[in-house]
Amino acid sequence: MSLTEALADPVRKEALIVAGLAALDAEVDELGGIKGKIIETGYDAVVKLRPGFIRSNVEVMLPSFAEVIDPHLAAARQTPDLNKYFTDSADTIAEDLLGVTDARAERANNAVAKGIYSKMRGMAAKYVANAVPRLGTLANKHG
């Protein structure tokens, strides 16, 4: 089953959202270095100041993310090692995912949010690529 198909089932969709939020929290918690601490601090501030903001954005963007991940998930399932596929393809998958966020940022009406996104976009690829193996496991479980 693909992630896109899984999203049609409200129970599976909710499980995917919950698992995705847990994976996001884990990725942020594991960030190291100064840039990681800056991201972690910003993330924690958003969670505290705008409860539900992260979840609502995950819900809105999940169908587009699923469309991007589904071809990679299908290809990975054809290999003997799904995790290796996602690890080896992490940079490509990260750029595909960031294409979704780029498009959303381009449509945003909030100039401040657009500015912050454009400043952080350069370093985002590294962090997203690091998260891709965990995402592969999640996608395989829920898709």
N, CA, C and O atoms as CSV, one atom per row, in Angstrom:
chain,resi,resn,atom,element,x,y,z
A,1,MET,N,N,0.846,-1.173,0.000
A,1,MET,CA,C,0.000,0.000,0.000
A,1,MET,C,C,0.897,1.243,0.000
A,1,MET,O,O,1.951,1.262,0.635
A,2,SER,N,N,0.470,2.252,-0.705
A,2,SER,CA,C,1.221,3.500,-0.722
A,2,SER,C,C,0.766,4.397,0.427
A,2,SER,O,O,-0.279,4.165,1.034
A,3,LEU,N,N,1.552,5.407,0.711
A,3,LEU,CA,C,1.143,6.377,1.736
A,3,LEU,C,C,-0.098,7.131,1.285
A,3,LEU,O,O,-0.986,7.412,2.089
A,4,THR,N,N,-0.159,7.453,0.015
A,4,THR,CA,C,-1.328,8.161,-0.514
A,4,THR,C,C,-2.590,7.339,-0.282
A,4,THR,O,O,-3.623,7.881,0.110
A,5,GLU,N,N,-2.508,6.030,-0.523
A,5,GLU,CA,C,-3.661,5.157,-0.274
A,5,GLU,C,C,-3.975,5.084,1.217
A,5,GLU,O,O,-5.143,5.083,1.604
A,6,ALA,N,N,-2.956,5.025,2.045
A,6,ALA,CA,C,-3.162,4.958,3.493
A,6,ALA,C,C,-3.877,6.201,4.012
A,6,ALA,O,O,-4.659,6.120,4.959
A,7,LEU,N,N,-3.613,7.340,3.401
A,7,LEU,CA,C,-4.241,8.590,3.853
A,7,LEU,C,C,-5.745,8.614,3.617
A,7,LEU,O,O,-6.452,9.420,4.222
A,8,ALA,N,N,-6.239,7.752,2.755
A,8,ALA,CA,C,-7.683,7.684,2.504
A,8,ALA,C,C,-8.444,7.055,3.668
A,8,ALA,O,O,-9.658,7.226,3.787
A,9,ASP,N,N,-7.737,6.334,4.516
A,9,ASP,CA,C,-8.343,5.693,5.687
A,9,ASP,C,C,-8.084,6.600,6.899
A,9,ASP,O,O,-6.928,6.796,7.274
A,10,PRO,N,N,-9.136,7.158,7.519
A,10,PRO,CA,C,-8.934,8.090,8.633
A,10,PRO,C,C,-8.117,7.513,9.800
A,10,PRO,O,O,-7.351,8.238,10.433
A,11,VAL,N,N,-8.274,6.236,10.082
A,11,VAL,CA,C,-7.531,5.622,11.183
A,11,VAL,C,C,-6.046,5.541,10.829
A,11,VAL,O,O,-5.188,5.882,11.643
A,12,ARG,N,N,-5.754,5.093,9.624
A,12,ARG,CA,C,-4.354,5.004,9.176
A,12,ARG,C,C,-3.735,6.397,9.069
A,12,ARG,O,O,-2.569,6.599,9.407
A,13,LYS,N,N,-4.531,7.348,8.595
A,13,LYS,CA,C,-4.033,8.723,8.470
A,13,LYS,C,C,-3.641,9.264,9.836
A,13,LYS,O,O,-2.572,9.856,9.988
A,14,GLU,N,N,-4.490,9.068,10.817
A,14,GLU,CA,C,-4.198,9.553,12.173
A,14,GLU,C,C,-2.948,8.874,12.720
A,14,GLU,O,O,-2.101,9.532,13.325
A,15,ALA,N,N,-2.827,7.573,12.515
A,15,ALA,CA,C,-1.638,6.851,12.978
A,15,ALA,C,C,-0.381,7.385,12.298
A,15,ALA,O,O,0.669,7.499,12.931
A,16,LEU,N,N,-0.484,7.709,11.028
A,16,LEU,CA,C,0.651,8.254,10.282
A,16,LEU,C,C,1.028,9.641,10.798
A,16,LEU,O,O,2.212,9.948,10.938
A,17,ILE,N,N,0.043,10.467,11.076
A,17,ILE,CA,C,0.305,11.808,11.619
A,17,ILE,C,C,0.989,11.697,12.975
A,17,ILE,O,O,1.994,12.366,13.217
A,18,VAL,N,N,0.459,10.864,13.857
A,18,VAL,CA,C,1.041,10.694,15.194
A,18,VAL,C,C,2.477,10.178,15.089
A,18,VAL,O,O,3.373,10.680,15.767
A,19,ALA,N,N,2.687,9.179,14.240
A,19,ALA,CA,C,4.042,8.635,14.062
A,19,ALA,C,C,4.976,9.677,13.443
A,19,ALA,O,O,6.142,9.777,13.825
A,20,GLY,N,N,4.466,10.440,12.502
A,20,GLY,CA,C,5.278,11.489,11.881
A,20,GLY,C,C,5.682,12.570,12.862
A,20,GLY,O,O,6.821,13.035,12.842
A,21,LEU,N,N,4.761,12.971,13.718
A,21,LEU,CA,C,5.083,13.975,14.737
A,21,LEU,C,C,6.097,13.441,15.733
A,21,LEU,O,O,6.992,14.169,16.164
A,22,ALA,N,N,5.962,12.170,16.101
A,22,ALA,CA,C,6.931,11.555,17.019
A,22,ALA,C,C,8.312,11.490,16.367
A,22,ALA,O,O,9.323,11.742,17.021
A,23,ALA,N,N,8.352,11.155,15.084
A,23,ALA,CA,C,9.635,11.106,14.369
A,23,ALA,C,C,10.249,12.498,14.274
A,23,ALA,O,O,11.458,12.657,14.439
A,24,LEU,N,N,9.431,13.494,14.012
A,24,LEU,CA,C,9.926,14.871,13.946
A,24,LEU,C,C,10.494,15.299,15.293
A,24,LEU,O,O,11.581,15.875,15.358
A,25,ASP,N,N,9.765,15.020,16.364
A,25,ASP,CA,C,10.263,15.340,17.706
A,25,ASP,C,C,11.597,14.649,17.976
A,25,ASP,O,O,12.515,15.261,18.520
A,26,ALA,N,N,11.705,13.376,17.598
A,26,ALA,CA,C,12.941,12.627,17.824
A,26,ALA,C,C,14.093,13.212,17.019
A,26,ALA,O,O,15.211,13.313,17.524
A,27,GLU,N,N,13.834,13.594,15.783
A,27,GLU,CA,C,14.888,14.192,14.959
A,27,GLU,C,C,15.375,15.502,15.571
A,27,GLU,O,O,16.580,15.746,15.646
A,28,VAL,N,N,14.455,16.331,16.000
A,28,VAL,CA,C,14.836,17.615,16.602
A,28,VAL,C,C,15.617,17.375,17.889
A,28,VAL,O,O,16.621,18.041,18.139
A,29,ASP,N,N,15.161,16.428,18.705
A,29,ASP,CA,C,15.850,16.119,19.964
A,29,ASP,C,C,17.279,15.631,19.744
A,29,ASP,O,O,18.143,15.846,20.595
A,30,GLU,N,N,17.535,14.980,18.616
A,30,GLU,CA,C,18.855,14.411,18.350
A,30,GLU,C,C,19.819,15.364,17.647
A,30,GLU,O,O,20.978,15.016,17.424
A,31,LEU,N,N,19.355,16.548,17.299
A,31,LEU,CA,C,20.236,17.494,16.611
A,31,LEU,C,C,21.386,17.896,17.521
A,31,LEU,O,O,21.210,18.083,18.725
A,32,GLY,N,N,22.540,18.024,16.936
A,32,GLY,CA,C,23.711,18.420,17.707
A,32,GLY,C,C,24.286,19.723,17.185
A,32,GLY,O,O,23.838,20.259,16.172
A,33,GLY,N,N,25.254,20.205,17.874
A,33,GLY,CA,C,25.948,21.418,17.460
A,33,GLY,C,C,25.148,22.680,17.723
A,33,GLY,O,O,24.022,22.637,18.219
A,34,ILE,N,N,25.747,23.784,17.385
A,34,ILE,CA,C,25.116,25.087,17.616
A,34,ILE,C,C,23.879,25.258,16.743
A,34,ILE,O,O,22.833,25.685,17.230
A,35,LYS,N,N,23.991,24.927,15.455
A,35,LYS,CA,C,22.834,25.059,14.559
A,35,LYS,C,C,21.692,24.155,15.016
A,35,LYS,O,O,20.523,24.532,14.946
A,36,GLY,N,N,22.040,22.969,15.480
A,36,GLY,CA,C,21.016,22.058,15.990
A,36,GLY,C,C,20.297,22.633,17.188
A,36,GLY,O,O,19.078,22.513,17.309
A,37,LYS,N,N,21.059,23.263,18.084
A,37,LYS,CA,C,20.445,23.883,19.268
A,37,LYS,C,C,19.547,25.055,18.858
A,37,LYS,O,O,18.491,25.265,19.456
A,38,ILE,N,N,19.954,25.805,17.858
A,38,ILE,CA,C,19.128,26.924,17.380
A,38,ILE,C,C,17.812,26.389,16.823
A,38,ILE,O,O,16.743,26.929,17.107
A,39,ILE,N,N,17.902,25.328,16.031
A,39,ILE,CA,C,16.685,24.725,15.473
A,39,ILE,C,C,15.813,24.164,16.581
A,39,ILE,O,O,14.597,24.355,16.577
A,40,GLU,N,N,16.429,23.474,17.528
A,40,GLU,CA,C,15.680,22.890,18.641
A,40,GLU,C,C,14.980,23.976,19.457
A,40,GLU,O,O,13.824,23.809,19.846
A,41,THR,N,N,15.665,25.076,19.715
A,41,THR,CA,C,15.078,26.181,20.473
A,41,THR,C,C,13.894,26.787,19.719
A,41,THR,O,O,12.845,27.057,20.304
A,42,GLY,N,N,14.077,26.997,18.419
A,42,GLY,CA,C,12.989,27.540,17.608
A,42,GLY,C,C,11.790,26.606,17.550
A,42,GLY,O,O,10.643,27.042,17.651
A,43,TYR,N,N,12.064,25.328,17.387
A,43,TYR,CA,C,11.002,24.322,17.335
A,43,TYR,C,C,10.227,24.302,18.653
A,43,TYR,O,O,8.997,24.312,18.661
A,44,ASP,N,N,10.960,24.275,19.759
A,44,ASP,CA,C,10.311,24.267,21.076
A,44,ASP,C,C,9.462,25.520,21.283
A,44,ASP,O,O,8.381,25.453,21.868
A,45,ALA,N,N,9.956,26.662,20.800
A,45,ALA,CA,C,9.192,27.913,20.934
A,45,ALA,C,C,7.887,27.841,20.143
A,45,ALA,O,O,6.841,28.270,20.630
A,46,VAL,N,N,7.946,27.304,18.932
A,46,VAL,CA,C,6.736,27.171,18.122
A,46,VAL,C,C,5.745,26.236,18.810
A,46,VAL,O,O,4.549,26.523,18.856
A,47,VAL,N,N,6.237,25.126,19.343
A,47,VAL,CA,C,5.364,24.158,20.024
A,47,VAL,C,C,4.665,24.812,21.216
A,47,VAL,O,O,3.481,24.572,21.452
A,48,LYS,N,N,5.401,25.642,21.971
A,48,LYS,CA,C,4.822,26.279,23.162
A,48,LYS,C,C,3.923,27.460,22.817
A,48,LYS,O,O,2.863,27.637,23.417
A,49,LEU,N,N,4.349,28.266,21.850
A,49,LEU,CA,C,3.605,29.488,21.536
A,49,LEU,C,C,2.414,29.254,20.616
A,49,LEU,O,O,1.440,30.005,20.656
A,50,ARG,N,N,2.489,28.228,19.796
A,50,ARG,CA,C,1.412,27.951,18.846
A,50,ARG,C,C,1.044,26.471,18.897
A,50,ARG,O,O,1.315,25.728,17.954
A,51,PRO,N,N,0.426,26.046,19.999
A,51,PRO,CA,C,0.054,24.630,20.102
A,51,PRO,C,C,-0.794,24.204,18.894
A,51,PRO,O,O,-1.708,24.918,18.481
A,52,GLY,N,N,-0.483,23.064,18.354
A,52,GLY,CA,C,-1.222,22.554,17.206
A,52,GLY,C,C,-0.694,23.033,15.861
A,52,GLY,O,O,-1.114,22.522,14.823
A,53,PHE,N,N,0.211,23.998,15.856
A,53,PHE,CA,C,0.723,24.561,14.609
A,53,PHE,C,C,1.477,23.509,13.790
A,53,PHE,O,O,1.253,23.370,12.588
A,54,ILE,N,N,2.358,22.783,14.445
A,54,ILE,CA,C,3.160,21.776,13.742
A,54,ILE,C,C,2.232,20.691,13.194
A,54,ILE,O,O,2.341,20.303,12.031
A,55,ARG,N,N,1.317,20.205,14.042
A,55,ARG,CA,C,0.390,19.154,13.604
A,55,ARG,C,C,-0.452,19.628,12.420
A,55,ARG,O,O,-0.615,18.894,11.445
A,56,SER,N,N,-0.982,20.839,12.494
A,56,SER,CA,C,-1.838,21.311,11.396
A,56,SER,C,C,-1.053,21.415,10.094
A,56,SER,O,O,-1.594,21.143,9.022
A,57,ASN,N,N,0.206,21.802,10.176
A,57,ASN,CA,C,1.024,21.877,8.967
A,57,ASN,C,C,1.367,20.489,8.441
A,57,ASN,O,O,1.406,20.275,7.229
A,58,VAL,N,N,1.615,19.552,9.340
A,58,VAL,CA,C,1.862,18.172,8.908
A,58,VAL,C,C,0.623,17.641,8.191
A,58,VAL,O,O,0.738,17.025,7.131
A,59,GLU,N,N,-0.556,17.875,8.758
A,59,GLU,CA,C,-1.797,17.408,8.144
A,59,GLU,C,C,-1.987,17.993,6.754
A,59,GLU,O,O,-2.371,17.284,5.824
A,60,VAL,N,N,-1.718,19.289,6.610
A,60,VAL,CA,C,-1.905,19.955,5.325
A,60,VAL,C,C,-0.895,19.459,4.288
A,60,VAL,O,O,-1.234,19.271,3.120
A,61,MET,N,N,0.337,19.252,4.723
A,61,MET,CA,C,1.397,18.913,3.779
A,61,MET,C,C,1.547,17.409,3.539
A,61,MET,O,O,2.205,16.996,2.584
A,62,LEU,N,N,0.949,16.604,4.387
A,62,LEU,CA,C,1.119,15.161,4.290
A,62,LEU,C,C,0.730,14.585,2.924
A,62,LEU,O,O,1.475,13.755,2.403
A,63,PRO,N,N,-0.382,14.974,2.324
A,63,PRO,CA,C,-0.683,14.417,1.000
A,63,PRO,C,C,0.406,14.716,-0.041
A,63,PRO,O,O,0.740,13.854,-0.853
A,64,SER,N,N,0.947,15.915,-0.015
A,64,SER,CA,C,2.019,16.255,-0.957
A,64,SER,C,C,3.300,15.497,-0.642
A,64,SER,O,O,3.998,15.044,-1.549
A,65,PHE,N,N,3.610,15.357,0.649
A,65,PHE,CA,C,4.772,14.557,1.032
A,65,PHE,C,C,4.586,13.106,0.594
A,65,PHE,O,O,5.523,12.475,0.105
A,66,ALA,N,N,3.378,12.583,0.770
A,66,ALA,CA,C,3.111,11.186,0.390
A,66,ALA,C,C,3.340,10.984,-1.107
A,66,ALA,O,O,3.914,9.974,-1.512
A,67,GLU,N,N,2.898,11.929,-1.925
A,67,GLU,CA,C,3.103,11.820,-3.371
A,67,GLU,C,C,4.587,11.761,-3.722
A,67,GLU,O,O,4.982,11.073,-4.664
A,68,VAL,N,N,5.398,12.479,-2.968
A,68,VAL,CA,C,6.843,12.509,-3.213
A,68,VAL,C,C,7.507,11.231,-2.703
A,68,VAL,O,O,8.415,10.704,-3.345
A,69,ILE,N,N,7.062,10.740,-1.565
A,69,ILE,CA,C,7.689,9.572,-0.950
A,69,ILE,C,C,7.253,8.277,-1.623
A,69,ILE,O,O,8.044,7.339,-1.714
A,70,ASP,N,N,6.018,8.207,-2.094
A,70,ASP,CA,C,5.495,6.952,-2.650
A,70,ASP,C,C,6.388,6.318,-3.720
A,70,ASP,O,O,6.622,5.111,-3.650
A,71,PRO,N,N,6.897,7.059,-4.699
A,71,PRO,CA,C,7.765,6.403,-5.691
A,71,PRO,C,C,9.052,5.846,-5.067
A,71,PRO,O,O,9.539,4.791,-5.474
A,72,HIS,N,N,9.588,6.553,-4.089
A,72,HIS,CA,C,10.786,6.074,-3.403
A,72,HIS,C,C,10.469,4.828,-2.572
A,72,HIS,O,O,11.257,3.884,-2.531
A,73,LEU,N,N,9.321,4.837,-1.919
A,73,LEU,CA,C,8.914,3.681,-1.125
A,73,LEU,C,C,8.723,2.458,-2.023
A,73,LEU,O,O,9.151,1.356,-1.679
A,74,ALA,N,N,8.082,2.656,-3.166
A,74,ALA,CA,C,7.878,1.543,-4.104
A,74,ALA,C,C,9.224,1.007,-4.596
A,74,ALA,O,O,9.414,-0.207,-4.672
A,75,ALA,N,N,10.149,1.894,-4.926
A,75,ALA,CA,C,11.476,1.461,-5.386
A,75,ALA,C,C,12.226,0.748,-4.267
A,75,ALA,O,O,12.878,-0.268,-4.506
A,76,ALA,N,N,12.141,1.268,-3.061
A,76,ALA,CA,C,12.842,0.668,-1.921
A,76,ALA,C,C,12.314,-0.719,-1.626
A,76,ALA,O,O,13.079,-1.609,-1.251
A,77,ARG,N,N,11.028,-0.913,-1.788
A,77,ARG,CA,C,10.432,-2.225,-1.527
A,77,ARG,C,C,10.860,-3.270,-2.557
A,77,ARG,O,O,10.684,-4.468,-2.336
A,78,GLN,N,N,11.416,-2.821,-3.673
A,78,GLN,CA,C,11.915,-3.742,-4.696
A,78,GLN,C,C,13.360,-4.163,-4.437
A,78,GLN,O,O,13.904,-5.002,-5.154
A,79,THR,N,N,13.975,-3.583,-3.420
A,79,THR,CA,C,15.370,-3.897,-3.109
A,79,THR,C,C,15.418,-4.851,-1.915
A,79,THR,O,O,14.433,-5.001,-1.193
A,80,PRO,N,N,16.560,-5.486,-1.717
A,80,PRO,CA,C,16.669,-6.387,-0.568
A,80,PRO,C,C,16.767,-5.657,0.777
A,80,PRO,O,O,16.570,-6.268,1.828
A,81,ASP,N,N,17.071,-4.355,0.748
A,81,ASP,CA,C,17.283,-3.625,2.003
A,81,ASP,C,C,16.664,-2.229,1.913
A,81,ASP,O,O,17.281,-1.290,1.411
A,82,LEU,N,N,15.437,-2.117,2.408
A,82,LEU,CA,C,14.710,-0.850,2.352
A,82,LEU,C,C,15.486,0.267,3.042
A,82,LEU,O,O,15.571,1.376,2.513
A,83,ASN,N,N,16.043,-0.007,4.199
A,83,ASN,CA,C,16.776,1.031,4.931
A,83,ASN,C,C,17.985,1.519,4.146
A,83,ASN,O,O,18.284,2.713,4.142
A,84,LYS,N,N,18.677,0.607,3.488
A,84,LYS,CA,C,19.839,0.987,2.684
A,84,LYS,C,C,19.409,1.887,1.532
A,84,LYS,O,O,20.082,2.870,1.222
A,85,TYR,N,N,18.287,1.550,0.898
A,85,TYR,CA,C,17.782,2.381,-0.197
A,85,TYR,C,C,17.549,3.813,0.301
A,85,TYR,O,O,17.994,4.772,-0.330
A,86,PHE,N,N,16.859,3.952,1.419
A,86,PHE,CA,C,16.567,5.297,1.925
A,86,PHE,C,C,17.839,6.009,2.372
A,86,PHE,O,O,17.954,7.223,2.203
A,87,THR,N,N,18.785,5.286,2.933
A,87,THR,CA,C,20.049,5.897,3.338
A,87,THR,C,C,20.835,6.351,2.107
A,87,THR,O,O,21.337,7.474,2.065
A,88,ASP,N,N,20.938,5.483,1.117
A,88,ASP,CA,C,21.702,5.808,-0.091
A,88,ASP,C,C,21.049,6.913,-0.917
A,88,ASP,O,O,21.740,7.644,-1.627
A,89,SER,N,N,19.735,7.041,-0.834
A,89,SER,CA,C,18.991,8.039,-1.619
A,89,SER,C,C,18.606,9.262,-0.795
A,89,SER,O,O,17.798,10.076,-1.242
A,90,ALA,N,N,19.163,9.399,0.383
A,90,ALA,CA,C,18.729,10.439,1.319
A,90,ALA,C,C,18.778,11.849,0.726
A,90,ALA,O,O,17.841,12.627,0.909
A,91,ASP,N,N,19.852,12.182,0.024
A,91,ASP,CA,C,19.961,13.544,-0.526
A,91,ASP,C,C,18.876,13.813,-1.565
A,91,ASP,O,O,18.268,14.883,-1.568
A,92,THR,N,N,18.636,12.857,-2.434
A,92,THR,CA,C,17.606,13.023,-3.465
A,92,THR,C,C,16.218,13.130,-2.835
A,92,THR,O,O,15.430,14.003,-3.197
A,93,ILE,N,N,15.930,12.248,-1.901
A,93,ILE,CA,C,14.617,12.262,-1.244
A,93,ILE,C,C,14.437,13.558,-0.464
A,93,ILE,O,O,13.351,14.138,-0.467
A,94,ALA,N,N,15.494,14.016,0.203
A,94,ALA,CA,C,15.408,15.280,0.950
A,94,ALA,C,C,15.066,16.435,0.020
A,94,ALA,O,O,14.214,17.262,0.345
A,95,GLU,N,N,15.723,16.497,-1.131
A,95,GLU,CA,C,15.424,17.580,-2.079
A,95,GLU,C,C,13.998,17.478,-2.606
A,95,GLU,O,O,13.337,18.496,-2.810
A,96,ASP,N,N,13.519,16.250,-2.828
A,96,ASP,CA,C,12.130,16.064,-3.268
A,96,ASP,C,C,11.161,16.578,-2.202
A,96,ASP,O,O,10.188,17.262,-2.520
A,97,LEU,N,N,11.430,16.246,-0.944
A,97,LEU,CA,C,10.572,16.718,0.155
A,97,LEU,C,C,10.646,18.231,0.301
A,97,LEU,O,O,9.631,18.896,0.511
A,98,LEU,N,N,11.846,18.762,0.190
A,98,LEU,CA,C,12.004,20.211,0.318
A,98,LEU,C,C,11.356,20.950,-0.851
A,98,LEU,O,O,11.002,22.122,-0.723
A,99,GLY,N,N,11.201,20.281,-1.976
A,99,GLY,CA,C,10.445,20.877,-3.080
A,99,GLY,C,C,9.006,21.169,-2.669
A,99,GLY,O,O,8.416,22.164,-3.091
A,100,VAL,N,N,8.449,20.283,-1.835
A,100,VAL,CA,C,7.090,20.489,-1.317
A,100,VAL,C,C,7.052,21.711,-0.404
A,100,VAL,O,O,6.163,22.555,-0.515
A,101,THR,N,N,8.028,21.793,0.500
A,101,THR,CA,C,8.036,22.945,1.419
A,101,THR,C,C,8.389,24.233,0.685
A,101,THR,O,O,7.902,25.305,1.045
A,102,ASP,N,N,9.231,24.139,-0.340
A,102,ASP,CA,C,9.545,25.329,-1.144
A,102,ASP,C,C,8.282,25.891,-1.790
A,102,ASP,O,O,8.045,27.099,-1.772
A,103,ALA,N,N,7.482,25.003,-2.355
A,103,ALA,CA,C,6.241,25.435,-3.008
A,103,ALA,C,C,5.283,26.055,-2.002
A,103,ALA,O,O,4.626,27.053,-2.299
A,104,ARG,N,N,5.202,25.473,-0.826
A,104,ARG,CA,C,4.321,26.025,0.217
A,104,ARG,C,C,4.827,27.387,0.666
A,104,ARG,O,O,4.037,28.315,0.839
A,105,ALA,N,N,6.124,27.516,0.856
A,105,ALA,CA,C,6.700,28.800,1.276
A,105,ALA,C,C,6.452,29.869,0.220
A,105,ALA,O,O,6.179,31.025,0.543
A,106,GLU,N,N,6.551,29.474,-1.034
A,106,GLU,CA,C,6.333,30.434,-2.130
A,106,GLU,C,C,4.908,30.994,-2.105
A,106,GLU,O,O,4.684,32.155,-2.446
A,107,ARG,N,N,3.955,30.164,-1.700
A,107,ARG,CA,C,2.547,30.585,-1.653
A,107,ARG,C,C,2.183,31.311,-0.357
A,107,ARG,O,O,1.091,31.868,-0.247
A,108,ALA,N,N,3.078,31.309,0.613
A,108,ALA,CA,C,2.771,31.892,1.927
A,108,ALA,C,C,2.539,33.395,1.808
A,108,ALA,O,O,3.161,34.080,0.996
A,109,ASN,N,N,1.629,33.882,2.638
A,109,ASN,CA,C,1.321,35.305,2.675
A,109,ASN,C,C,2.142,36.050,3.724
A,109,ASN,O,O,2.260,37.273,3.666
A,110,ASN,N,N,2.698,35.333,4.663
A,110,ASN,CA,C,3.431,35.934,5.768
A,110,ASN,C,C,4.875,36.197,5.336
A,110,ASN,O,O,5.654,35.260,5.162
A,111,ALA,N,N,5.224,37.464,5.166
A,111,ALA,CA,C,6.559,37.840,4.701
A,111,ALA,C,C,7.645,37.424,5.699
A,111,ALA,O,O,8.745,37.046,5.295
A,112,VAL,N,N,7.341,37.492,6.990
A,112,VAL,CA,C,8.326,37.104,8.005
A,112,VAL,C,C,8.612,35.608,7.892
A,112,VAL,O,O,9.769,35.189,7.900
A,113,ALA,N,N,7.563,34.815,7.788
A,113,ALA,CA,C,7.737,33.360,7.661
A,113,ALA,C,C,8.519,33.023,6.394
A,113,ALA,O,O,9.386,32.150,6.409
A,114,LYS,N,N,8.211,33.716,5.299
A,114,LYS,CA,C,8.941,33.478,4.047
A,114,LYS,C,C,10.416,33.809,4.211
A,114,LYS,O,O,11.278,33.084,3.713
A,115,GLY,N,N,10.703,34.885,4.897
A,115,GLY,CA,C,12.087,35.296,5.114
A,115,GLY,C,C,12.851,34.299,5.966
A,115,GLY,O,O,13.993,33.958,5.661
A,116,ILE,N,N,12.220,33.836,7.031
A,116,ILE,CA,C,12.859,32.841,7.898
A,116,ILE,C,C,13.110,31.559,7.112
A,116,ILE,O,O,14.185,30.965,7.202
A,117,TYR,N,N,12.117,31.141,6.349
A,117,TYR,CA,C,12.277,29.915,5.557
A,117,TYR,C,C,13.435,30.057,4.572
A,117,TYR,O,O,14.260,29.152,4.450
A,118,SER,N,N,13.500,31.176,3.875
A,118,SER,CA,C,14.560,31.330,2.881
A,118,SER,C,C,15.940,31.347,3.533
A,118,SER,O,O,16.908,30.873,2.938
A,119,LYS,N,N,16.043,31.884,4.741
A,119,LYS,CA,C,17.326,31.899,5.449
A,119,LYS,C,C,17.720,30.503,5.923
A,119,LYS,O,O,18.905,30.172,5.955
A,120,MET,N,N,16.749,29.691,6.286
A,120,MET,CA,C,17.037,28.354,6.825
A,120,MET,C,C,17.086,27.284,5.743
A,120,MET,O,O,17.563,26.178,5.999
A,121,ARG,N,N,16.611,27.580,4.560
A,121,ARG,CA,C,16.492,26.569,3.493
A,121,ARG,C,C,17.833,25.923,3.161
A,121,ARG,O,O,17.896,24.716,2.923
A,122,GLY,N,N,18.893,26.704,3.142
A,122,GLY,CA,C,20.203,26.177,2.779
A,122,GLY,C,C,20.677,25.057,3.680
A,122,GLY,O,O,21.231,24.067,3.202
A,123,MET,N,N,20.469,25.197,4.966
A,123,MET,CA,C,20.926,24.156,5.884
A,123,MET,C,C,19.880,23.062,6.078
A,123,MET,O,O,20.178,22.022,6.666
A,124,ALA,N,N,18.688,23.277,5.604
A,124,ALA,CA,C,17.617,22.297,5.793
A,124,ALA,C,C,17.907,20.979,5.090
A,124,ALA,O,O,17.563,19.916,5.607
A,125,ALA,N,N,18.532,21.032,3.921
A,125,ALA,CA,C,18.771,19.810,3.150
A,125,ALA,C,C,19.554,18.783,3.969
A,125,ALA,O,O,19.242,17.593,3.942
A,126,LYS,N,N,20.554,19.239,4.684
A,126,LYS,CA,C,21.372,18.338,5.506
A,126,LYS,C,C,20.518,17.666,6.582
A,126,LYS,O,O,20.598,16.454,6.781
A,127,TYR,N,N,19.710,18.454,7.267
A,127,TYR,CA,C,18.900,17.913,8.359
A,127,TYR,C,C,17.806,16.985,7.841
A,127,TYR,O,O,17.524,15.952,8.448
A,128,VAL,N,N,17.194,17.351,6.728
A,128,VAL,CA,C,16.157,16.492,6.156
A,128,VAL,C,C,16.781,15.182,5.667
A,128,VAL,O,O,16.223,14.107,5.889
A,129,ALA,N,N,17.928,15.271,5.007
A,129,ALA,CA,C,18.607,14.056,4.530
A,129,ALA,C,C,18.947,13.125,5.693
A,129,ALA,O,O,18.838,11.905,5.570
A,130,ASN,N,N,19.355,13.701,6.811
A,130,ASN,CA,C,19.655,12.882,7.985
A,130,ASN,C,C,18.412,12.170,8.512
A,130,ASN,O,O,18.517,11.096,9.106
A,131,ALA,N,N,17.252,12.754,8.301
A,131,ALA,CA,C,15.998,12.179,8.794
A,131,ALA,C,C,15.395,11.147,7.841
A,131,ALA,O,O,14.501,10.395,8.230
A,132,VAL,N,N,15.876,11.105,6.603
A,132,VAL,CA,C,15.266,10.243,5.586
A,132,VAL,C,C,15.253,8.758,5.971
A,132,VAL,O,O,14.232,8.108,5.748
A,133,PRO,N,N,16.318,8.184,6.532
A,133,PRO,CA,C,16.219,6.767,6.901
A,133,PRO,C,C,15.083,6.483,7.893
A,133,PRO,O,O,14.383,5.478,7.761
A,134,ARG,N,N,14.901,7.356,8.876
A,134,ARG,CA,C,13.799,7.180,9.842
A,134,ARG,C,C,12.465,7.318,9.110
A,134,ARG,O,O,11.508,6.601,9.402
A,135,LEU,N,N,12.415,8.236,8.167
A,135,LEU,CA,C,11.204,8.441,7.380
A,135,LEU,C,C,10.890,7.197,6.543
A,135,LEU,O,O,9.728,6.820,6.395
A,136,GLY,N,N,11.920,6.571,6.003
A,136,GLY,CA,C,11.707,5.349,5.227
A,136,GLY,C,C,11.069,4.250,6.053
A,136,GLY,O,O,10.147,3.571,5.599
A,137,THR,N,N,11.561,4.081,7.259
A,137,THR,CA,C,10.996,3.074,8.168
A,137,THR,C,C,9.532,3.402,8.468
A,137,THR,O,O,8.670,2.524,8.436
A,138,LEU,N,N,9.269,4.656,8.754
A,138,LEU,CA,C,7.896,5.104,9.056
A,138,LEU,C,C,6.988,4.882,7.851
A,138,LEU,O,O,5.879,4.366,7.990
A,139,ALA,N,N,7.457,5.270,6.678
A,139,ALA,CA,C,6.652,5.123,5.457
A,139,ALA,C,C,6.345,3.649,5.178
A,139,ALA,O,O,5.225,3.303,4.801
A,140,ASN,N,N,7.331,2.800,5.362
A,140,ASN,CA,C,7.123,1.382,5.116
A,140,ASN,C,C,6.115,0.792,6.109
A,140,ASN,O,O,5.309,-0.063,5.741
A,141,LYS,N,N,6.159,1.232,7.323
A,141,LYS,CA,C,5.239,0.717,8.341
A,141,LYS,C,C,3.802,1.165,8.084
A,141,LYS,O,O,2.865,0.389,8.270
A,142,HIS,N,N,3.629,2.415,7.656
A,142,HIS,CA,C,2.283,2.979,7.553
A,142,HIS,C,C,1.718,2.975,6.118
A,142,HIS,O,O,0.521,3.178,5.916
A,143,GLY,N,N,2.569,2.747,5.156
A,143,GLY,CA,C,2.118,2.768,3.763
A,143,GLY,C,C,1.890,1.387,3.209
A,143,GLY,O,O,1.509,1.244,2.047
